[in-house]
Amino acid sequence: MLFPSLFSERSNMKRIVCFGPGPRFKGGIANYNTSLAKAFDKQGDTEVFIVSWTQQYPAIIPRDFIDRKSRKDQLENTNIKVSYITNYNNPLSWFKTVNEIVSLKPDLVIFQWAIAIQGLPLGIIAKRLKRQNIKVVFDLHFVIQKEGSALDNRFTAFGIKSAHDYVVHARQTADQLKKLFPKKTFEVRKSFDQLPDNSIPVLQLYHPVYDMFKPDPDFDKEKIKSELGLNKHVFLFFGFIRKYKGLHQAIEAFARLTEQRSDVSLLIVGESFWQTLDDKKWSTRLKNKLFGMAKKVFLKKQDDERNYRPLDLIAKHKLQDKTVIVNEFVPNEEVHKYFQVSDNLLLFYLTATPSGVESIGYNFKMPMLATKVGHFVDTVNDGFNGYLAENNVKSMAEIMNKAINNPVPRENIAATAKEMSWKNYANQIRKLI
């Protein structure tokens, strides 16, 4: 048992296990899982445990997933216990995970579901926990994967089918769940005061606004803008550089904008998703070779994202003097700087499920400039908390210019975020017990 001395006697407190990447990992799902655990911990009458991966993906994937830069302990001043157990590449660890969670005697286990490839281990773990009469909930960040295939759908179906209840962040995700399991009966609500008897509860919530990234009240915007070499109006692209996030579209639209005005800058902050390892190492070359072969076999319809290089467009359009690039993973302590120095957040995605970057933006009262895809049509109220573009570069450039000429009041973004708290989110999930 990895949590000795905690369970000599059962208290009256509820116990919740948050399964997902722990705070040592980088990326939105690790931040999300940690933030959710902290929200449960603040309830006072809840014991909270994070049971985490040690390796989240097959060993052949050529990427470093560990946060090696952030310095602050995200769980400081909490009572949350963390255990790193589950190794994707070691099936014995899957069963060890089951035994560990069973020993905790939880009232609820909530799994973070964000990628289909984890379907095999999570499906096995969830099924065995359900056999032990432990309440299993899946928090679905997607159902139909952004860059998916038929194989992804099979992994997803296997991975999430054993849940008692589901949590979704948008109506479209609930609709996808119904499509994946057409023979099951679901009941979708925004709150469950009483659980239904003859259908599977689907709790439709939202992506909560991150409170782990806080504005610096003493931040000198003009000073940092000068240090970074930014012009008057700053557009921010933030987060991992992935094809579905449409950075290539953002750069093309920005190029059009610079033809109309010279007082703008594009700030690109985030690491290239598939370029985090040293290509000179033989282990990296071997992983790239094996991963490339696997993609050709299993993901024939999917573009090879490792060849996605949108930053090359900056030189093509001669934008070097109007673009600032921080092409690396940003530690949590420095995130605020890039949001506070910027004026608008670019979300010109090709496809979209509720976005962690969008959530961070709300915390900094950032106007959202997004494409009319996925859930953005529900969360971005055109002209109120941002602007929506058609999925073409001309329309994107137009709303960038509109955001300068007719800026939306920052108070509107604050109003949008008011009900999207982690406290409300955790309280609604608590009702599923």
C-alpha positions as CSV (number, residue, x, y, z in Angstrom):
1,M,0.0,0.0,0.0
2,L,1.4,3.4,-1.0
3,F,-0.6,5.4,1.5
4,P,0.2,3.6,4.8
5,S,-1.2,4.8,8.1
6,L,-4.0,6.8,6.5
7,F,-6.7,4.1,6.8
8,S,-6.5,2.6,10.2
9,E,-10.1,3.7,10.7
10,R,-12.7,5.0,8.3
11,S,-13.8,8.6,9.0
12,N,-17.1,10.2,8.0
13,M,-15.4,12.2,5.3
14,K,-16.0,11.3,1.6
15,R,-13.0,10.0,-0.3
16,I,-12.4,10.9,-3.9
17,V,-9.6,9.6,-6.2
18,C,-8.6,11.8,-9.1
19,F,-7.0,9.6,-11.7
20,G,-4.9,11.4,-14.2
21,P,-1.4,12.9,-14.7
22,G,-0.1,14.3,-11.5
23,P,1.5,17.7,-11.0
24,R,5.0,16.5,-12.1
25,F,3.7,16.3,-15.7
26,K,3.3,19.3,-18.1
27,G,0.3,20.1,-20.1
28,G,-3.4,21.0,-19.7
29,I,-4.6,17.6,-18.4
30,A,-2.1,17.6,-15.6
31,N,-3.1,21.1,-14.7
32,Y,-6.7,20.2,-14.9
33,N,-6.5,17.0,-12.8
34,T,-4.5,18.9,-10.1
35,S,-6.9,21.8,-10.1
36,L,-9.9,19.5,-9.7
37,A,-8.2,17.7,-6.8
38,K,-7.6,21.0,-5.1
39,A,-11.2,22.0,-5.6
40,F,-12.4,18.8,-3.8
41,D,-9.8,19.3,-1.1
42,K,-11.3,22.8,-0.4
43,Q,-14.7,21.2,0.4
44,G,-13.4,20.4,3.8
45,D,-15.2,17.1,4.3
46,T,-13.4,15.3,1.5
47,E,-10.2,13.3,1.5
48,V,-8.6,13.6,-1.9
49,F,-6.0,11.4,-3.6
50,I,-4.3,11.8,-7.0
51,V,-3.4,8.5,-8.5
52,S,-1.2,9.2,-11.5
53,W,0.6,7.8,-14.4
54,T,4.4,7.3,-14.4
55,Q,4.3,7.0,-18.2
56,Q,1.1,8.0,-20.0
57,Y,1.9,6.7,-23.5
58,P,3.7,4.0,-25.4
59,A,7.4,4.2,-25.0
60,I,8.0,4.7,-28.7
61,I,6.3,8.2,-28.7
62,P,9.1,10.7,-29.2
63,R,8.2,13.3,-26.7
64,D,9.2,14.5,-23.2
65,F,6.0,14.8,-21.0
66,I,7.6,15.8,-17.7
67,D,7.5,19.4,-16.4
68,R,11.2,20.1,-15.7
69,K,10.8,23.9,-15.4
70,S,8.1,24.8,-12.9
71,R,9.4,25.4,-9.4
72,K,6.3,26.0,-7.2
73,D,4.7,23.0,-5.5
74,Q,1.1,23.1,-6.8
75,L,-0.1,21.0,-3.8
76,E,1.4,23.3,-1.2
77,N,-1.0,24.0,1.7
78,T,-3.3,21.1,0.7
79,N,-4.0,17.7,2.2
80,I,-3.9,15.9,-1.1
81,K,-1.9,12.7,-1.3
82,V,-0.2,11.8,-4.6
83,S,0.8,8.4,-5.9
84,Y,2.6,7.7,-9.2
85,I,1.8,4.1,-10.1
86,T,0.4,3.5,-13.6
87,N,2.9,2.8,-16.4
88,Y,1.3,2.5,-19.8
89,N,4.1,0.1,-20.9
90,N,3.8,-2.2,-17.9
91,P,0.4,-4.0,-17.6
92,L,1.4,-5.3,-14.1
93,S,1.2,-1.7,-13.0
94,W,-2.4,-1.5,-14.2
95,F,-3.4,-4.2,-11.7
96,K,-1.3,-2.6,-9.0
97,T,-3.3,0.6,-9.7
98,V,-6.5,-1.2,-9.2
99,N,-5.4,-2.7,-5.9
100,E,-4.1,0.7,-4.6
101,I,-7.4,2.4,-5.4
102,V,-9.4,-0.4,-3.9
103,S,-7.3,-0.1,-0.7
104,L,-8.3,3.6,-0.5
105,K,-12.0,2.7,-0.2
106,P,-13.1,5.7,-2.3
107,D,-16.6,6.9,-2.6
108,L,-15.8,8.0,-6.2
109,V,-13.0,7.7,-8.7
110,I,-13.0,10.3,-11.5
111,F,-10.8,9.5,-14.5
112,Q,-9.5,12.2,-16.9
113,W,-10.1,11.1,-20.4
114,A,-8.2,13.0,-23.1
115,I,-6.7,10.7,-25.6
116,A,-7.9,7.4,-27.2
117,I,-4.6,5.6,-27.0
118,Q,-5.0,5.3,-23.2
119,G,-8.2,3.2,-23.8
120,L,-6.6,-0.2,-23.0
121,P,-5.2,0.5,-19.6
122,L,-8.0,2.7,-18.4
123,G,-10.7,0.4,-19.7
124,I,-9.1,-2.5,-17.7
125,I,-8.7,-0.4,-14.6
126,A,-12.2,1.1,-14.7
127,K,-13.8,-2.3,-15.3
128,R,-12.1,-3.9,-12.3
129,L,-13.0,-1.0,-10.0
130,K,-16.6,-1.2,-11.1
131,R,-16.6,-4.9,-10.2
132,Q,-15.5,-3.8,-6.7
133,N,-18.7,-1.6,-6.5
134,I,-16.6,1.5,-6.6
135,K,-18.3,4.5,-8.3
136,V,-16.5,5.2,-11.6
137,V,-16.9,8.6,-13.4
138,F,-15.2,9.7,-16.6
139,D,-14.5,13.4,-17.1
140,L,-14.6,13.5,-20.9
141,H,-12.4,16.1,-22.6
142,F,-13.4,14.6,-25.9
143,V,-15.2,11.5,-27.3
144,I,-14.5,11.8,-31.0
145,Q,-10.8,12.6,-31.1
146,K,-9.7,15.7,-33.0
147,E,-7.2,13.8,-35.3
148,G,-8.9,10.4,-34.9
149,S,-9.5,7.2,-36.8
150,A,-11.8,4.2,-36.5
151,L,-9.2,2.6,-34.3
152,D,-9.3,5.6,-31.9
153,N,-13.1,5.1,-31.6
154,R,-12.6,1.5,-30.6
155,F,-10.0,2.4,-28.0
156,T,-12.4,5.1,-26.7
157,A,-15.4,2.8,-26.5
158,F,-13.3,0.2,-24.6
159,G,-11.7,2.8,-22.3
160,I,-14.8,4.6,-21.1
161,K,-17.6,2.0,-21.4
162,S,-17.5,0.9,-17.7
163,A,-18.3,4.3,-16.2
164,H,-21.4,4.7,-14.0
165,D,-21.6,8.4,-14.9
166,Y,-19.9,10.9,-17.3
167,V,-19.0,14.5,-17.1
168,V,-18.8,16.6,-20.3
169,H,-17.8,20.2,-20.9
170,A,-20.0,20.9,-23.9
171,R,-23.2,19.6,-25.5
172,Q,-21.4,18.3,-28.5
173,T,-19.4,15.9,-26.3
174,A,-22.6,14.5,-24.9
175,D,-23.9,14.1,-28.5
176,Q,-20.7,12.2,-29.5
177,L,-21.1,9.9,-26.4
178,K,-24.6,9.0,-27.6
179,K,-23.2,8.3,-31.1
180,L,-20.5,6.1,-29.7
181,F,-22.9,4.0,-27.6
182,P,-26.2,4.1,-29.6
183,K,-27.7,1.3,-27.6
184,K,-27.3,3.0,-24.2
185,T,-29.7,5.5,-22.7
186,F,-28.2,8.7,-21.4
187,E,-29.7,11.5,-19.4
188,V,-27.9,14.8,-19.9
189,R,-28.4,17.5,-17.2
190,K,-26.5,20.5,-15.8
191,S,-27.1,19.2,-12.3
192,F,-28.2,16.0,-10.7
193,D,-29.9,16.4,-7.3
194,Q,-31.2,12.9,-7.8
195,L,-29.6,10.3,-10.0
196,P,-31.9,8.6,-12.6
197,D,-32.8,4.9,-12.3
198,N,-33.0,3.8,-15.9
199,S,-30.4,5.9,-17.7
200,I,-26.8,6.8,-17.5
201,P,-26.2,10.3,-16.0
202,V,-24.2,12.7,-18.2
203,L,-23.4,15.9,-16.2
204,Q,-22.9,18.8,-18.7
205,L,-20.7,21.4,-17.1
206,Y,-17.9,23.5,-18.6
207,H,-14.1,23.9,-18.6
208,P,-13.5,25.7,-15.3
209,V,-11.4,28.8,-15.2
210,Y,-7.9,28.1,-13.9
211,D,-7.1,29.8,-10.7
212,M,-3.5,28.4,-10.6
213,F,-2.5,31.2,-13.0
214,K,-3.0,34.6,-11.3
215,P,-2.4,38.1,-12.6
216,D,0.5,39.9,-11.0
217,P,-1.0,43.1,-9.6
218,D,2.3,44.9,-9.9
219,F,2.8,43.9,-13.6
220,D,4.3,46.7,-15.7
221,K,2.8,46.0,-19.1
222,E,4.6,48.7,-21.0
223,K,8.0,47.7,-19.5
224,I,7.6,44.1,-20.5
225,K,6.2,45.1,-23.9
226,S,9.4,47.1,-24.5
227,E,11.7,44.3,-23.3
228,L,10.0,41.9,-25.7
229,G,10.0,44.3,-28.5
230,L,6.3,44.3,-29.0
231,N,4.2,46.9,-30.8
232,K,1.0,48.6,-29.4
233,H,-1.5,45.9,-30.1
234,V,-0.5,42.3,-29.2
235,F,-2.1,39.1,-30.3
236,L,-1.3,36.0,-28.3
237,F,-1.1,32.4,-29.4
238,F,-0.4,30.2,-26.4
239,G,0.1,26.5,-25.7
240,F,1.5,23.4,-27.4
241,I,1.9,23.9,-31.1
242,R,-0.4,21.3,-32.6
243,K,-1.9,21.3,-36.1
244,Y,-5.6,21.4,-34.9
245,K,-4.8,24.6,-33.0
246,G,-4.4,26.4,-36.3
247,L,-1.2,28.4,-35.7
248,H,-0.6,28.4,-39.5
249,Q,-3.9,30.1,-40.0
250,A,-3.2,32.6,-37.3
251,I,0.1,33.5,-38.9
252,E,-1.5,33.9,-42.3
253,A,-4.2,36.1,-40.9
254,F,-1.7,38.2,-39.0
255,A,0.3,38.6,-42.3
256,R,-2.9,40.1,-43.9
257,L,-3.4,42.4,-40.9
258,T,0.1,43.8,-41.2
259,E,-0.7,44.8,-44.8
260,Q,-3.2,47.2,-43.2
261,R,-1.4,48.5,-40.2
262,S,2.1,48.5,-38.6
263,D,1.2,48.8,-34.9
264,V,0.6,45.1,-34.3
265,S,2.6,42.2,-32.9
266,L,2.1,38.4,-32.8
267,L,3.3,36.7,-29.7
268,I,3.7,33.0,-30.0
269,V,4.4,31.1,-26.8
270,G,4.6,27.3,-26.6
271,E,6.7,24.4,-27.5
272,S,6.4,22.4,-30.7
273,F,4.6,19.3,-29.6
274,W,6.8,16.8,-31.4
275,Q,10.2,18.5,-31.0
276,T,11.0,18.2,-27.3
277,L,13.7,15.5,-27.6
278,D,17.3,15.8,-28.9
279,D,17.3,14.5,-32.5
280,K,21.0,13.7,-32.2
281,K,20.4,11.0,-29.7
282,W,20.1,7.4,-31.1
283,S,17.1,6.8,-28.7
284,T,15.2,9.7,-30.2
285,R,15.9,8.6,-33.8
286,L,14.8,5.1,-32.9
287,K,11.6,6.4,-31.4
288,N,10.9,8.6,-34.4
289,K,11.4,5.6,-36.7
290,L,9.2,3.2,-34.7
291,F,6.5,5.9,-34.2
292,G,6.4,6.7,-37.9
293,M,6.0,3.1,-38.8
294,A,3.2,2.7,-36.2
295,K,1.3,5.7,-37.5
296,K,1.5,4.4,-41.1
297,V,0.0,1.1,-40.0
298,F,-2.7,2.4,-37.5
299,L,-3.4,6.0,-38.5
300,K,-3.4,6.0,-42.3
301,K,-5.9,8.9,-42.6
302,Q,-4.0,11.1,-40.2
303,D,-1.4,13.6,-41.2
304,D,2.1,13.2,-39.7
305,E,2.2,16.1,-37.3
306,R,5.9,15.8,-36.8
307,N,6.3,17.6,-40.1
308,Y,4.0,20.4,-39.0
309,R,6.2,23.6,-39.0
310,P,4.0,26.7,-39.0
311,L,6.8,28.9,-37.7
312,D,8.4,28.7,-41.1
313,L,5.6,30.9,-42.3
314,I,7.0,33.9,-40.4
315,A,10.1,34.1,-42.6
316,K,8.0,33.4,-45.7
317,H,5.8,36.5,-45.0
318,K,8.7,38.5,-43.7
319,L,7.1,39.0,-40.2
320,Q,10.3,38.7,-38.1
321,D,10.1,42.3,-36.9
322,K,6.5,41.9,-35.9
323,T,6.6,38.5,-34.3
324,V,8.0,37.4,-30.9
325,I,8.5,33.6,-30.5
326,V,9.0,31.7,-27.2
327,N,9.2,28.2,-28.7
328,E,9.6,26.3,-25.5
329,F,7.6,25.0,-22.5
330,V,6.8,27.9,-20.2
331,P,6.9,27.2,-16.4
332,N,3.7,27.9,-14.5
333,E,5.3,30.9,-12.7
334,E,5.8,32.7,-16.0
335,V,2.5,32.1,-17.7
336,H,0.9,35.3,-16.4
337,K,3.5,37.5,-18.1
338,Y,2.5,36.5,-21.6
339,F,-1.2,37.0,-20.9
340,Q,-0.8,40.3,-19.1
341,V,1.3,41.8,-21.9
342,S,-1.2,40.8,-24.6
343,D,-4.5,42.3,-25.7
344,N,-6.3,39.4,-27.5
345,L,-6.1,35.6,-27.4
346,L,-6.1,33.8,-30.7
347,L,-8.0,30.6,-30.9
348,F,-8.2,30.0,-34.6
349,Y,-8.6,26.2,-34.2
350,L,-9.5,23.8,-37.0
351,T,-11.5,21.7,-34.5
352,A,-12.2,22.4,-30.9
353,T,-13.3,20.9,-27.6
354,P,-13.3,23.0,-24.5
355,S,-9.9,24.5,-24.3
356,G,-7.5,24.9,-21.4
357,V,-5.9,27.9,-23.1
358,E,-9.3,29.5,-23.3
359,S,-9.8,28.9,-19.6
360,I,-6.5,30.6,-18.8
361,G,-7.6,33.5,-20.9
362,Y,-10.7,34.0,-18.9
363,N,-8.6,34.2,-15.7
364,F,-6.8,37.2,-17.3
365,K,-10.0,38.8,-18.7
366,M,-8.6,38.2,-22.2
367,P,-10.9,38.8,-25.2
368,M,-11.2,35.6,-27.3
369,L,-10.8,35.7,-31.1
370,A,-11.9,32.2,-32.2
371,T,-13.1,30.3,-35.2
372,K,-16.8,29.1,-35.5
373,V,-15.9,25.5,-34.7
374,G,-16.7,23.2,-31.8
375,H,-17.8,24.7,-28.6
376,F,-16.5,28.2,-29.4
377,V,-19.9,29.1,-30.8
378,D,-21.3,28.5,-27.3
379,T,-18.6,30.1,-25.2
380,V,-17.5,33.1,-27.3
381,N,-20.4,35.6,-27.6
382,D,-19.5,37.6,-30.7
383,G,-19.0,41.2,-29.8
384,F,-19.4,40.6,-26.0
385,N,-16.4,38.6,-24.8
386,G,-14.6,38.3,-28.1
387,Y,-15.2,37.8,-31.8
388,L,-15.9,34.8,-34.0
389,A,-14.4,34.2,-37.5
390,E,-15.4,31.9,-40.3
391,N,-12.8,29.2,-40.8
392,N,-10.8,31.2,-43.4
393,V,-7.9,33.5,-43.2
394,K,-9.7,36.6,-44.6
395,S,-12.3,36.4,-41.9
396,M,-9.7,35.9,-39.2
397,A,-7.8,39.0,-40.3
398,E,-11.0,41.0,-40.2
399,I,-11.9,40.2,-36.6
400,M,-8.3,40.9,-35.5
401,N,-8.7,44.4,-36.9
402,K,-12.2,44.6,-35.4
403,A,-10.7,43.7,-32.0
404,I,-8.4,46.7,-32.2
405,N,-11.0,49.2,-33.6
406,N,-13.9,48.0,-31.4
407,P,-12.3,46.3,-28.3
408,V,-14.7,44.4,-26.1
409,P,-14.8,45.5,-22.4
410,R,-12.7,43.3,-20.2
411,E,-15.6,43.4,-17.6
412,N,-17.6,41.3,-20.1
413,I,-15.0,38.5,-20.0
414,A,-15.1,38.6,-16.2
415,A,-18.9,38.2,-16.3
416,T,-18.5,35.2,-18.6
417,A,-16.1,33.5,-16.2
418,K,-18.0,34.2,-13.0
419,E,-20.0,31.0,-13.0
420,M,-17.2,28.8,-14.4
421,S,-15.4,28.2,-11.1
422,W,-13.7,25.1,-9.9
423,K,-15.8,25.3,-6.7
424,N,-19.1,25.0,-8.6
425,Y,-17.6,22.3,-10.8
426,A,-16.5,20.1,-7.9
427,N,-19.8,20.6,-6.0
428,Q,-21.7,19.3,-9.0
429,I,-19.5,16.2,-9.4
430,R,-19.8,15.6,-5.6
431,K,-23.6,15.1,-6.2
432,L,-22.8,12.0,-8.2
433,I,-21.7,10.1,-5.1
